[in-house]
């Protein structure tokens, strides 16, 4: 099957607003967990049962990204409000360097009320955690129909941009929640293992984990590893084209350690060990590794995995171990300890999973690329599972209930 010919309407389902969870449960791991086992049977469980439901000798891999307070508001002298939504760093383009910037940096941004922002700076006052106030200025340096590049400057060189957005910005909760950000979202919309700043949306499957669940996983002897994928606003972008082939995937920044790549290469082909990815972000990161290794082997790697490369006629089709070893060799030859790359991978029916043998995920929006990813993993049974979840009053989307899907 060529996924470019898929009609997105075939991945629609009715989702009443009352099925969308507007807030998480008070106890994260008390949510429901729909389990689709390796034999395709379906059962209803609780998330705190997850440690006992994972396959023996599994390796759990999750995304350690941390959501930033990406939404900044500036008031014009005339009283109008301009909202600036930071998407990804422009200069410095490296996330860590940008957050550590003092005095100035720039970002690719979405601008609310964009037409009201004429040429000229926007000024605001930011009160930091220690109580002192600094002046923050925003200047739009470039503008297209889709986004703007905004330069930020501030008058205290002892303050980093990370400190500024932490104090001045808001957590950008998903638009489908149809509510304003609340103080509780500062904690609710972060995973307990988040630590690397950069996302403008949470890897929401990870929101269900608690320290006690992680400790129970450790007691079972199941390994835990981290990857980083900074989730962009494009994760909320609906598929507006009729055919998937006309949809452009957003680019996302990933970091994976060489040690983990070596470990995955050693595991490849070992049927007794399953890689369980927490969330679609971890799925996309892990599956991208295989194709990046193939590109490196063919001498085609330029820093970004194209959207349709997995389905290309020119794909070398290496074994999983072969591709991961090629990736590891590429990094070692350049003295690198981590892969830092961008991926536009789209995973849709017709895709062959190479690394992931199971996933923990949430219930996704109709006609979304995330639903396509799930369907590529479990096949047409996705509709039966979603029908069951709707009939059984599962809670949907970011703050909703979870699924465990096993091959």
C-alpha positions as CSV (number, residue, x, y, z in Angstrom):
1,X,0.0,0.0,0.0
2,X,1.3,3.5,-0.9
3,X,0.1,5.7,2.0
4,X,0.1,8.7,-0.3
5,X,-3.1,7.4,-1.8
6,X,-4.9,7.1,1.6
7,X,-8.1,9.2,1.9
8,X,-8.0,10.8,5.3
9,X,-11.8,10.6,5.5
10,X,-11.3,6.8,6.0
11,X,-9.8,7.7,9.4
12,X,-12.7,9.8,10.7
13,X,-14.9,8.9,13.7
14,X,-17.4,10.8,15.8
15,X,-15.9,12.5,18.8
16,X,-18.4,14.4,21.0
17,X,-16.9,17.3,23.0
18,X,-18.0,15.6,26.2
19,X,-15.6,12.7,25.5
20,X,-12.6,15.1,25.5
21,X,-11.0,15.3,28.9
22,X,-10.5,19.0,29.8
23,X,-8.4,18.2,32.9
24,X,-6.4,15.2,34.0
25,X,-7.4,13.0,36.9
26,X,-6.2,14.1,40.3
27,X,-4.1,10.9,40.5
28,X,-2.3,10.5,37.1
29,X,-2.0,6.7,37.2
30,X,-5.6,6.1,38.1
31,X,-6.7,6.7,34.6
32,X,-8.1,3.8,32.5
33,X,-5.8,1.7,30.2
34,X,-7.1,-0.1,27.1
35,X,-4.9,-3.0,26.4
36,X,-4.6,-4.6,22.9
37,X,-2.5,-7.7,23.5
38,X,-0.2,-9.4,21.0
39,X,-3.0,-11.9,20.2
40,X,-5.3,-8.9,19.3
41,X,-7.6,-9.4,22.3
42,X,-8.8,-6.2,24.0
43,X,-9.2,-5.6,27.7
44,X,-10.0,-2.7,30.1
45,X,-7.5,-2.1,32.8
46,X,-6.0,0.8,35.0
47,X,-2.8,2.6,34.1
48,X,-1.2,1.7,37.5
49,X,-1.4,-1.9,36.3
50,X,1.0,-1.2,33.4
51,X,4.2,-2.6,35.0
52,X,2.6,-6.0,35.2
53,X,1.2,-5.9,31.7
54,X,4.5,-5.1,29.9
55,X,6.2,-8.1,28.2
56,X,9.0,-9.8,30.1
57,X,12.5,-8.4,29.1
58,X,10.9,-5.3,27.6
59,X,12.8,-2.0,27.2
60,X,10.7,1.1,27.8
61,X,11.8,4.2,26.0
62,X,10.2,7.6,26.6
63,X,10.6,11.2,25.6
64,X,12.3,13.4,28.2
65,X,11.3,16.8,26.6
66,X,9.9,19.5,28.7
67,X,7.2,21.9,27.6
68,X,8.2,25.5,27.7
69,X,6.0,28.5,28.5
70,X,5.9,29.3,24.8
71,X,3.0,31.7,24.7
72,X,4.0,35.4,25.4
73,X,1.6,38.3,25.5
74,X,2.5,41.9,24.8
75,X,0.2,44.9,25.2
76,X,0.4,47.7,22.7
77,X,0.5,51.3,23.9
78,X,-3.0,51.6,22.4
79,X,-4.2,48.8,24.7
80,X,-4.5,46.0,22.1
81,X,-3.0,42.6,22.9
82,X,-0.5,40.8,20.7
83,X,0.2,37.1,21.4
84,X,3.5,35.5,20.3
85,X,3.7,31.8,20.3
86,X,7.3,30.6,20.2
87,X,7.7,27.5,17.9
88,X,11.4,26.8,17.6
89,X,14.7,28.7,17.9
90,X,16.0,30.7,15.0
91,X,19.2,32.2,16.4
92,X,20.9,30.5,18.0
93,X,19.2,27.6,16.3
94,X,20.4,25.1,19.0
95,X,17.8,24.8,21.7
96,X,20.3,24.7,24.6
97,X,22.3,27.7,23.4
98,X,19.1,29.7,22.7
99,X,17.7,29.1,26.2
100,X,21.1,30.1,27.7
101,X,21.2,33.3,25.7
102,X,21.6,36.6,27.6
103,X,20.5,39.9,26.2
104,X,19.0,38.6,23.0
105,X,17.8,35.7,20.8
106,X,15.2,35.0,18.0
107,X,12.5,32.4,17.4
108,X,10.2,31.2,14.7
109,X,6.8,32.3,16.0
110,X,3.1,32.4,15.3
111,X,1.6,35.8,16.0
112,X,-2.0,36.3,17.2
113,X,-3.6,39.6,16.0
114,X,-0.8,39.8,13.6
115,X,-2.3,42.5,11.4
116,X,-2.4,44.8,14.5
117,X,1.3,44.6,14.9
118,X,2.7,47.3,12.7
119,X,6.4,47.9,12.2
120,X,8.2,48.6,15.5
121,X,9.0,47.0,18.8
122,X,6.7,45.7,21.5
123,X,7.8,46.3,25.0
124,X,6.8,44.4,28.2
125,X,7.9,44.1,31.8
126,X,8.8,40.7,33.2
127,X,9.0,40.0,36.9
128,X,11.4,37.2,37.5
129,X,11.3,34.5,40.2
130,X,13.6,36.5,42.5
131,X,11.2,39.5,42.3
132,X,13.1,41.9,40.2
133,X,11.7,43.3,37.0
134,X,13.4,43.6,33.6
135,X,12.3,45.1,30.3
136,X,11.6,42.7,27.4
137,X,11.3,43.9,23.8
138,X,10.0,41.9,20.8
139,X,10.8,43.0,17.2
140,X,9.4,41.1,14.1
141,X,12.3,40.8,11.7
142,X,10.7,38.5,9.1
143,X,7.2,37.6,8.2
144,X,5.4,35.1,6.0
145,X,1.8,34.0,5.7
146,X,2.6,31.0,8.0
147,X,4.8,32.5,10.7
148,X,7.2,35.2,11.7
149,X,10.7,35.5,13.1
150,X,10.7,37.5,16.3
151,X,13.9,38.9,17.9
152,X,13.7,39.2,21.7
153,X,16.0,41.6,23.7
154,X,16.2,42.4,27.4
155,X,18.1,44.8,29.5
156,X,19.7,42.5,32.1
157,X,22.7,40.4,30.7
158,X,22.6,38.2,33.9
159,X,19.2,36.8,32.8
160,X,18.7,33.9,30.4
161,X,15.9,33.5,27.9
162,X,14.9,30.3,29.8
163,X,14.3,32.4,32.9
164,X,12.4,35.0,30.9
165,X,9.8,32.6,29.3
166,X,9.5,30.7,32.6
167,X,8.4,33.9,34.3
168,X,6.5,35.7,31.5
169,X,5.1,32.9,29.3
170,X,2.2,30.5,29.5
171,X,2.0,26.8,29.0
172,X,0.4,26.4,25.5
173,X,-2.3,23.8,26.2
174,X,-3.9,22.2,23.1
175,X,-6.5,24.3,21.3
176,X,-9.1,21.4,21.3
177,X,-9.4,21.8,25.1
178,X,-11.3,25.1,24.3
179,X,-10.2,26.8,27.5
180,X,-7.6,29.2,28.8
181,X,-4.4,27.9,30.4
182,X,-4.8,27.5,34.2
183,X,-2.2,27.5,36.9
184,X,-2.6,23.8,37.4
185,X,-1.5,23.2,33.8
186,X,2.1,24.2,34.8
187,X,2.4,20.8,36.5
188,X,-0.3,18.8,34.8
189,X,1.0,19.3,31.3
190,X,4.6,18.0,32.2
191,X,5.7,14.4,32.5
192,X,7.3,13.5,35.8
193,X,10.5,12.7,33.9
194,X,10.6,15.9,31.7
195,X,14.0,17.7,31.9
196,X,15.1,19.0,28.5
197,X,13.4,22.2,27.6
198,X,12.1,22.7,24.1
199,X,8.5,21.4,23.4
200,X,5.5,23.5,22.8
201,X,3.2,20.5,23.4
202,X,3.5,17.7,25.8
203,X,4.3,14.0,24.9
204,X,0.9,13.3,26.4
205,X,1.2,9.5,26.8
206,X,3.8,10.1,29.4
207,X,1.5,12.3,31.5
208,X,0.1,9.1,33.1
209,X,3.4,7.9,34.6
210,X,4.1,8.5,38.3
211,X,7.2,7.8,40.4
212,X,5.4,4.7,41.8
213,X,4.7,3.3,38.3
214,X,8.3,3.8,37.3
215,X,9.5,2.2,40.5
216,X,7.3,-0.8,39.8
217,X,8.7,-1.1,36.3
218,X,12.2,-1.1,37.7
219,X,11.3,-3.8,40.2
220,X,10.2,-6.0,37.3
221,X,13.7,-5.6,35.8
222,X,12.4,-3.8,32.8
223,X,14.9,-1.3,31.5
224,X,14.1,2.4,31.0
225,X,15.8,4.7,28.4
226,X,15.3,8.3,27.2
227,X,15.2,10.0,23.9
228,X,14.5,13.7,23.1
229,X,12.0,14.9,20.6
230,X,10.8,18.5,20.9
231,X,7.2,18.5,20.0
232,X,6.1,21.3,17.7
233,X,2.8,23.0,17.2
234,X,2.4,21.0,14.0
235,X,1.4,18.1,16.1
236,X,-2.0,19.8,16.4
237,X,-2.2,20.6,12.7
238,X,-5.1,18.8,11.1
239,X,-4.8,17.0,7.8
240,X,-6.7,19.4,5.5
241,X,-5.9,17.6,2.2
242,X,-8.1,14.8,0.9
243,X,-5.1,12.5,0.2
244,X,-2.3,12.0,2.7
245,X,0.2,12.5,-0.1
246,X,-0.7,16.2,-0.2
247,X,-0.1,16.7,3.5
248,X,3.2,18.3,4.6
249,X,4.6,17.0,7.9
250,X,6.3,19.4,10.3
251,X,9.9,19.0,11.1
252,X,10.9,18.0,14.7
253,X,14.2,18.1,16.5
254,X,15.5,14.8,18.0
255,X,18.5,13.8,20.1
256,X,19.4,10.1,20.7
257,X,22.6,9.0,22.5
258,X,25.1,6.7,20.8
259,X,24.9,4.3,23.8
260,X,21.1,3.8,23.1
261,X,21.7,3.3,19.4
262,X,24.3,0.6,20.2
263,X,21.9,-1.0,22.6
264,X,19.1,-1.0,20.0
265,X,21.4,-2.5,17.4
266,X,22.3,-5.3,19.7
267,X,18.6,-5.9,20.5
268,X,17.6,-6.0,16.8
269,X,16.6,-9.5,15.7
270,X,16.2,-10.6,19.3
271,X,12.6,-11.7,19.4
272,X,12.6,-12.2,23.1
273,X,13.0,-8.5,23.8
274,X,10.4,-5.9,22.9
275,X,11.0,-2.1,22.5
276,X,8.0,-0.3,24.1
277,X,7.8,3.3,23.1
278,X,5.9,5.7,25.3
279,X,4.0,8.0,23.0
280,X,3.9,8.7,19.3
281,X,6.9,11.1,19.8
282,X,9.1,8.3,21.0
283,X,7.7,6.1,18.2
284,X,8.6,8.6,15.5
285,X,12.1,9.1,17.1
286,X,12.9,5.4,17.2
287,X,11.6,4.6,13.8
288,X,13.5,7.5,12.3
289,X,16.7,6.0,13.5
290,X,16.4,3.1,11.1
291,X,15.8,5.3,8.1
292,X,18.5,7.8,9.1
293,X,20.9,4.8,9.3
294,X,19.9,3.8,5.8
295,X,20.4,7.3,4.5
296,X,23.8,7.4,6.0
297,X,24.8,4.1,4.6
298,X,23.8,5.3,1.1
299,X,25.6,8.6,1.6
300,X,22.4,10.6,1.4
301,X,22.2,12.1,4.9
302,X,21.9,15.9,5.1
303,X,20.6,16.3,8.6
304,X,16.8,15.8,8.1
305,X,14.8,12.7,7.4
306,X,12.3,13.5,4.6
307,X,8.6,12.7,5.0
308,X,8.3,10.0,2.4
309,X,11.8,8.4,2.5
310,X,10.5,5.2,4.2
311,X,8.4,4.5,1.2
312,X,11.0,5.5,-1.5
313,X,11.8,3.1,-4.3
314,X,15.5,4.1,-3.7
315,X,15.4,3.0,-0.1
316,X,18.3,0.5,0.5
317,X,16.2,-1.7,2.8
318,X,18.9,-2.6,5.2
319,X,18.2,-4.9,8.1
320,X,17.4,-3.1,11.3
321,X,20.7,-4.1,12.9
322,X,22.6,-3.1,9.7
323,X,21.0,0.4,9.6
324,X,21.6,1.0,13.3
325,X,25.2,-0.1,13.1
326,X,25.7,2.2,10.1
327,X,24.2,5.1,12.2
328,X,26.5,4.3,15.1
329,X,29.6,4.1,12.8
330,X,28.7,7.4,11.3
331,X,28.6,9.1,14.7
332,X,31.8,7.4,15.9
333,X,33.7,8.4,12.8
334,X,32.9,12.0,13.6
335,X,33.6,11.8,17.3
336,X,29.9,12.3,18.2
337,X,28.3,10.8,21.3
338,X,24.7,11.6,20.2
339,X,22.6,11.9,17.0
340,X,21.2,15.4,16.7
341,X,18.8,15.6,13.7
342,X,15.4,16.6,12.4
343,X,12.7,14.3,11.2
344,X,9.6,14.7,9.1
345,X,8.7,11.0,9.1
346,X,5.1,10.2,8.5
347,X,4.0,6.8,9.7
348,X,0.8,5.5,8.0
349,X,-0.8,2.3,6.9
350,X,1.7,0.6,4.5
351,X,4.6,1.5,6.9
352,X,6.7,-1.4,8.2
353,X,7.7,-1.0,11.8
354,X,11.4,-1.7,12.3
355,X,12.2,-1.0,16.0
356,X,9.0,-0.5,18.0
357,X,7.3,-3.6,19.2
358,X,4.7,-2.0,21.5
359,X,3.5,1.5,22.4
360,X,1.8,3.4,25.2
361,X,-0.4,6.1,23.7
362,X,-3.5,8.2,24.2
363,X,-6.7,8.3,22.0
364,X,-6.0,10.6,19.1
365,X,-8.1,13.1,17.1
366,X,-10.1,12.0,14.1
367,X,-8.3,12.4,10.7
368,X,-5.0,13.0,12.3
369,X,-1.5,11.8,11.4
370,X,-1.3,10.3,14.9
371,X,-4.3,8.1,14.2
372,X,-2.6,7.0,11.0
373,X,0.5,6.0,13.0
374,X,-1.7,3.9,15.3
375,X,-3.5,2.3,12.4
376,X,-0.1,1.4,10.8
377,X,0.7,-0.5,14.0
378,X,-2.5,-2.4,14.8
379,X,-4.2,-2.3,11.4
380,X,-8.0,-1.9,10.8
381,X,-8.7,-3.0,14.4
382,X,-8.1,0.7,15.4
383,X,-11.8,1.4,14.5
384,X,-13.1,-1.5,16.7
385,X,-10.9,-0.3,19.6
386,X,-12.0,3.4,19.3
387,X,-15.7,2.3,19.0
388,X,-15.2,0.3,22.2
389,X,-13.5,3.2,24.0
390,X,-16.3,5.6,23.0
391,X,-19.0,3.2,24.1
392,X,-17.2,2.5,27.4
393,X,-16.8,6.2,28.3
394,X,-13.0,6.4,28.0
395,X,-11.6,9.9,28.1
396,X,-10.0,11.2,24.9
397,X,-7.0,13.3,23.8
398,X,-4.2,14.9,25.8
399,X,-5.6,14.7,29.3
400,X,-7.6,11.5,28.6
401,X,-7.0,7.8,29.2
402,X,-4.3,5.6,27.7
403,X,-3.7,2.6,25.5
404,X,-1.1,-0.2,25.5
405,X,-0.7,-1.7,22.0
406,X,1.5,-4.8,21.6
407,X,2.6,-6.6,18.5
